[in-house]
């Protein structure tokens, strides 16, 4: 087998394993979220991202909390805003 093909398959296997874990290490969390390691460290140091530090040294991340954190501050689509505006207009229509 070609070395590149083996490395690609290994990478896919690693991603599958990470996908089934509920608690991620620092490096796994960085790979999972796409956040660089240096920025992820800044987020943890400032307390802006949910994480655990059970022994005072290693950092761990609960995947569900990471997803929740990543999806915070959701922006509504143009269609959602328009639908809300129409609904508001009908609710507050004066005769």
C-alpha positions in Angstrom: 0.0 0.0 0.0 1.1 3.5 -0.7 2.3 5.4 2.4 0.0 8.3 1.7 -3.1 6.0 1.5 -2.1 4.4 4.8 -1.8 7.8 6.5 -5.2 8.9 5.1 -6.9 5.8 6.4 -5.2 6.1 9.8 -6.4 9.7 9.9 -10.0 8.6 9.1 -9.8 6.0 11.8 -8.6 8.5 14.4 -11.5 10.8 13.5 -14.0 7.9 13.9 -12.6 7.1 17.3 -12.8 10.8 18.4 -16.4 10.8 17.2 -17.4 8.1 19.6 -15.7 9.6 22.7 -17.6 11.8 25.1 -14.6 13.3 26.8 -11.8 14.7 24.7 -8.2 15.6 25.5 -6.8 19.0 24.7 -5.4 17.9 21.3 -8.6 16.0 20.4 -10.7 19.0 21.3 -8.5 21.2 19.1 -8.9 18.8 16.2 -12.6 18.3 16.8 -13.4 22.0 16.9 -10.9 23.2 14.4 -9.6 25.7 16.9 -5.8 26.1 16.9 -4.0 24.8 20.0 -2.7 28.2 21.0 -6.2 29.8 20.8 -7.8 26.9 22.6 -5.3 27.4 25.4 -6.1 31.1 25.6 -9.8 30.2 25.8 -9.2 27.8 28.6 -6.9 30.1 30.5 -9.5 32.9 30.4 -12.3 30.6 31.3 -14.2 31.3 28.1 -14.7 27.7 27.1 -16.1 24.8 29.3 -13.3 22.5 30.4 -12.2 20.3 33.3 -8.8 20.2 34.9 -9.2 17.2 37.3 -5.5 16.8 38.4 -4.5 20.5 38.0 -2.5 19.8 34.9 -4.3 18.0 32.0 -7.3 19.6 30.3 -10.4 17.7 29.3 -13.5 18.7 27.3 -17.0 17.2 27.3 -18.0 16.9 23.7 -21.6 17.9 24.2 -20.5 21.1 26.1 -18.1 21.9 23.3 -20.8 21.6 20.7 -23.1 23.8 22.8 -20.4 26.4 23.2 -19.6 26.3 19.4 -23.2 26.9 18.6 -23.8 29.8 21.0 -24.9 33.2 19.7 -26.8 31.7 16.8 -27.7 34.1 14.1 -31.2 33.9 12.5 -31.6 33.4 8.8 -33.2 36.1 6.7 -36.3 33.9 6.2 -36.6 33.5 10.0 -36.4 37.2 10.6 -38.9 37.9 7.9 -41.3 35.3 9.3 -41.0 36.8 12.8 -41.6 40.3 11.4 -44.8 39.1 9.6 -46.0 37.3 12.7 -45.3 40.4 14.8 -47.2 42.6 12.4 -50.3 40.4 12.4 -50.2 40.1 16.2 -49.9 43.9 16.7 -52.2 45.0 13.9 -54.5 47.9 15.0 -58.0 48.0 13.6 
